[in-house]
Amino acid sequence: MRLHLLLASVAAVVLAGPATAQTQPAPAPQQTGPIEVEIDQGVLRPLQIAVVPFTGQHGSQISGVISGNLKRSGFFDPLNPASFIETGLTLANAPNFPQWTTIGAQAVLYGGVTQRADGRMDVGFRLYDPYRQCQLVSYQFTATSEQWRRIAHKISDVVYQRLTGEAGFFDSRVLFVSESGTQLNKLSRLTIVDQDGFNPVFLTQGDEVIMSPRFSASNPDEVTYVALGKDYSRIYLYNLSTGRRESLGEFDGQVLAPRFSNDGSKMAFSIIRGGNTDVYVMNLRSRQLSRLTTDPGIDTSPSFSPDGNQIVFTSDRSGSARLYTMRADGSGQRPISRGGGLYTAPAWSPRGDLIAFTKQQGGRFHIGVMKSDGTGERILSSSYFEEGPSWAPNGRYIAFARQSPGGDTRLWTVDLSGRVVSQAGYDGRGSDPAWSGLLDAPPANLGIGQGPDSCPA
């Protein structure tokens, strides 16, 4: 059940701050509203998984979050628990396999929560392939009771990784600009939520206009954004754990679109001076500023490649907005977008293979991707208005903002196939999303191949 098998099935018809949880192999056996999902290119046949309600405190809540996560990914169809024949599964028992294949379950996940004397809890779980009648994963997380949602996201990542062969993305957060008030009196605040829309925290008070929030790829606690006041525009660094806010300094001109390099050592952004907009890079240690573009056109929205060697940006130097790449020192500037329309807001995939973008063409806005050399352009989503793509940490999903005619701007996501387009879990108005990396590194040992009933490689 690797990713290519899941994709073959599709084609056939078709994250307060991070808290570290202790992990270890499991012991041997002894959202508020409806999710709106738009399937707009063919029929999707996801893998049917039985997520059995976990036992113990927060157990049913944990399994509910896992089911919601897996369903939103588009690769999984959690079965209705009312269809389960076998009940009472515990970590001490293996499933009765025929009772799960009878209802069409292609994978079975179950677990339990055990309270420790010190107030922490152990959450063990097991994932089985009922057709091969063997165990895919056996694992255990340890955390405080307040972290049960984090644990549910981490379990979701383990399941996703084991069944697709790719890293998960559920134990992550989204930074964005939340909006309230009227169009003439709009209040914008820097806001952070878990990737499923829960636990929103407002990081600013609404006394400034907030723009362009982004995470540091090297430190999920470090973010940047632009704040506009009555007579200033500033780029801030903000630490999510400490709440410390630091300005990068005063610049001669308005600053726009800051982006970290992947190692967190540099910041690329644009400055508007004398009617001209150019891309600059600042060394965050020395605060030395270097100008990378000098064209009289508008050069903005820089985004580093994962290896830090290149930058993609938007420029209208040819007469219309197109995507360009250059080396990190500003040399070798060349256009890469080849289609018609206006290209803006490029974002380099964490995998390094693709660049996401916003495109305006034919009276509509589109979210698309292309290879880093500009070939292979594909449109993933189109509507009245959408903008600001940001990659999930595994490089398979993109968050963006969408607005319907006369409606509010909301956060949405789309997968790389373009088949699964869904409104994000956050229920309020929002724009300019930025997806964090995973809050913790994935577990190195998933208990694979360590038990007598483990599935063969």
N, C-alpha and C positions, 0 to 999 in steps of 0.2 A: 504493500500500500504506500509506495513512494509517490512523490509529486507527479511523476510522469503518468502513473496509473490514474491518479485523480484527474489530471488534465485529459487523459484519454477518455475517461468517463464523461467529462464535460463535452468533449468533442463528439462523442458518439451520437448524442442527440442535441447534445449538449446538456495613567496615573495619580496637605502638608508635605514635606520633602520625603525623599526616598528613605525607607527604613530597611536596614540590612537584616535579612532573615537567615538563620542558620539552617543548613541543609545536610542531609545524610540519607543513605539508602534506606528504604522502608524495611522494617523488620520482616523476617521470613514469616510465612503464613502461620499460625497457632490458631434595570432602567425603569423609570416610572411610567412612561407612555409607550404606545406601540412603536415598533421599529418599521420605518417605511423603507422598503427595498424595491428598486426598480430594475427589472431584468429586461434589457432592451436589445439584446442581440442573441436570439436563439433561446433554447430551453436549457436551463441548468439542472444537472443531476448530481447533487452533492452526495458525499459519503454519509450513510446513515449510521449515527453513533448513539448508543444508549448511555446517557449520563444518569447513573443511578443516584438518587438523593444520598448524600453523605450522612453518616451517623454522627451523633454528638452535637455539642454546642456550635451554632452557626453552620452546621453541616448542610442543611437544605438550602441555605442562602449561598453557600460556596458553590454548590452544584448548579444553582440557578444562574449565577454569574458566569460560570464556565459554559453553560449551554448558550447563553446570550452571546458570549464572545465567539464561540465556534460558529454559530449561525451567521453572525455578521461577516465572517470571513468569506462566506460564499462557498467554501469547500465542504461544509458539514451541514447535515440535517439532523439535529437532535430529535430522537423519537419521543413521542408523548409518553410520560411515565405510566399513564393509565393502561398502556398496551403491554407493560412488562408482565410476564408470566411468573418469573422467579422474583421473590422478594426476600428481604432480610439478609442480603449479601453483606459480609463483613470482611475485613482484611485477613481473617483466619481461614477464609474459604475461597476456592476457585469457583468460577461460575459453572452452572449447569448449561453447557454449551448448546445443546439442541433447543433449549427453551429460548435462547437468544437468536439463533439462526431462524427459528420458526417465525419470529416477528420481523426478520430482515435486518437485524443489527449487524453491521460490518465491523464494529468495534464496541467494546463494553468498558466503561470507566466507572469505578466506584471507590469509595474511601471512607475514612472516619476521622473524627477529631477526638483527641485525648487530652484532657487538662493535666498540667503539671502542678506540683505543689507551689512552685514559685510564681504562678499566675500565667505562665506561658502555655501554649498549646502545641501539640504535635499533630500535623495533618498528613496522614499517610494515604496513598492512593495506588491503585493498580489499573493498568490498561491491558485488555486482552483482545486477541483476535479469535472470535468464536468459531470461525470456519477452520482455521488451522489448529485451534484448540491449544493455544500457547500464549504466554505472557509477553507483552511488548515493552512494558515499563513497570518498575516497582520503585517508588520513591517516597521521601518524607521531608516536609518542611517544618521548621520550628519557628514560632513567632509569638508576639503578644496577641491577645484576643482582639484588640482594636485593629489588627492588621489583616483581618480575615479577607477583606476584598483584595488586598495585595496578593495574598496567598492564592486566591482564586485565579487572579491574572497569571501568576507564575505557573500554576498547574495548566492553565490554558495554553501557555507557551510550550510547555513540555509535550502536551498532547499534539499540538500543531506541528512541532518539530519532528516528533516521532512518526507521524502519519504523512507528512509532506516532504520531509527531508530538508526543509528550510527553517531558518530561525523564526521564532515567533515575534509578535509585536504588541502583545496585550499588556505586558508590564511596562507601560510607558505613559506619558502624559502629553497633553496638547496645550500649548500657550496660544492665546489669541486676544483679539480686541473685542470685548463685550460691549454691546450698545444698548442704550436705553434713552427714553425721552422722545421728542419729536424731531423731524428732519431739520427744523430751524433751531432747535435747542437740544442737540444731541449730546449725550454724556458717554464718553468712551473710557473704559478702564482696562488695564492689563489684567488678564484673568488666566488662571490655570486650572485644568480639570484632568481627571483620569481619562484615558483614551476612550472609555465608554460613556463619558459625560458626567460621571459622578464626582462628588467632592470638589465643587467649584470653590476657588479662593480668589478674591479680588486683591490684586497686588498694588494697585494705585487707587487714588480717591476720586478721580474724575475731574481734577482741577487742571489737567493738561489734556491735549489731544494726543492719543497714543497711536503710533504707527510702527509697522515692520518689526514685530517681535521675532526673535530667533534664539534657539538653543545653541550652546556650545556642544559640538560633537564629542569633545574630550571630557566634558564635565556636565552631567545633566542638571547640576545645581546652578550653573552659570548661564544667564540669558542676557540678551541685549535688546534694546528697542530705542525708538526715536520718540522724544516728547516735545511737543510744540506748545509754547506758552505765548503770552501776548506779544513779546518782543524777542523771542529766542527759539532756536531749535537745537536740541542737544541729543547726543547719543549717550545712553546710560548702560553701564554694566550693573546687573542686579543678581545678588546671590540669594537663591531661594531658601537656603537653610538658615542664613543669618539675617536676611532682610536688608543687608548693606547695599546701598546704591551709590555708584560712583560715576561721575561724568568723565567722558574722554577728553574734555576740555572745550574751550571756546574756539569756534572756527569762523573765518571770514566768509560768511555765506551760509545758506541753509543746507543742512545735512539730510541725507536720504539713505534708506535701504542698507543698513549695516548687516554684514554676514561674517561669522567667524571662519577662519581656516579650520580644517578638521583637527589639527593638533592644538588648537586654541591659542596659538602664539600670535596670530595676526587678525586684523579686522579690515575687511574691504567695505567701502561705502562710497557714496557720491556726494559731491559738494556743488551747489549752484552758486556761481560767482559771475557777476556781470552779465547775466543772461546766458551763460554757458554752463553746462553740466558735465563734469568729468568724474572718472573713477580714481579713487585713491586707496592706498593700503597703509595701515598703521601697524607698526610693531608694538604689541601691547606691553612688552617689557620695557622698552626704551622710550616709547611714545613717539618714535620717529615717524614722520609722515612722508610718503612717497606718492607722487602723481603718476598714474599709469597711462591715461589717455589725454590727448591734447586736441582732438578733433573739435571743430566748431559746432558739431551736432550735439544732441543730448545722449550722453553715455551714462547708463545707470543700471541698477539691479544686479550687481556682481555676485557670482556664486562660485566658490572654489570647487575644483575637482577633489575627490577624496584623498588623492595623493599629494594635493597642494601644489601641483606643478602647473595647473592651468586655471583660468577663470573664464566663465561664460558671462556675458552681459548683454544688455539691450542697447542698441544705438539706432538713431534715425539719420545717420550721416549719408545714407544713400537716398534719402528722400522719404522713406517710410521706416517704421520700427521693425528691425530685424535682429536676429540673434548673432552674436559674434563670440569668438573665443580668442584668447591671447595667453601667452606664457605668464607666469606669476610675476615677472618683472615688467610686464607691459609690452614685450616684443611679440612679433608674429601675429598681429591682429588680423583676423579674417572672418568674413561672414560664413555662417553655416546653414541658416534657414533658407529654404529654397522655394517654398510655396507662396501663394498670395496671402494677403491679409496682414494684420499688424501683430507682431510677436512681442510679448512682454513677460516679465516676472519669471525668468528662467531659474531652475533649481536642479543642481546636479544630484543624481541618484547616489545613495551611499554605496551602491555596488560599483559605481563608476562607469556603467555601460550606457546609461540613458540620461537625457536632460528633459525635465518636464517644463511646460510653458503654458501661458495663457495666449490665446489667439483670438483676434476679433476679425470676423469675416462674414459677409453675407447677412449683416444685420443681427448676428448672434455672437455669443462668446463661447469659446471652446477650451477645454483642458486637454492637452495632448502630450506626447512624448516623441523624441527622436533620438537617434544614436548621437554620440558625441561629435561625429563628423557631419551631422545634419541629414544623414540618410535615414530611411525607414520611418518617416514621420507617420504617426497614427493619432487620430483623435479619439479620446476615451469618453468624453462627456461634452454635451452641448446644451445650451439653454439661452434664455433671454439675457442673463448676465451671470458670469462666474469668473473667478480670478484667484490668484495667489496659491498655486500648488505647493505643497510641502510633503516630503516623502516620509512614510513610515520607516522605522529602523531596519526592517528587512528588505526594503526596496521593492515591495510588491503592491503597496497601496499608497494612495495619494489623498491628502486632505486638501480641501479648497472651500471657498465661500461661494454660495449661489443665492441669487435673488430672483423671484418671480415678478412679473409685471405688477406694480403696485403693492408688492408684498415686502416682507422683511428679509434681511440678509441672514442666512443660516449656514452652519457648517455641514459639509457633506464629505463623503469619501467615495473613491472609485478604485477598482482594482486594475491591474495592468491589462486584463483582457477587455476591459470596458463593459463587461457583462453585469457586474454587480456595482450598482450606484445606489448609495444609501445615505439618508440623512443621519448625521452624527447624533450620538446619544444626548448631547447637551441640548436642553429644550429652549434656551433663550436665543436672542439675536447675537450674532457674532461675525467677525470677519478676520482676514489675515491670519489663518492658522499656522502654527509651527509645531511639528511633531518632534518629540524628544527621542533620544536613543533609549535603549532598554535601561531601566533603572539599576539593574544588577546584571552582571555577566551570566549567561546561561549556565546551568549546572554542567559540570564536566562528566559526571557519572550519573546515568539515568537508571542504573540497576539493570541494564540491558545484558542479556546473556549470562546472568549470575545465578539464576535459579534453575532447578531441575525441570521446570515447565516453561523455560524461556523459549521464545521463537528462534528458530535457526536463522542465521544471517542471510 
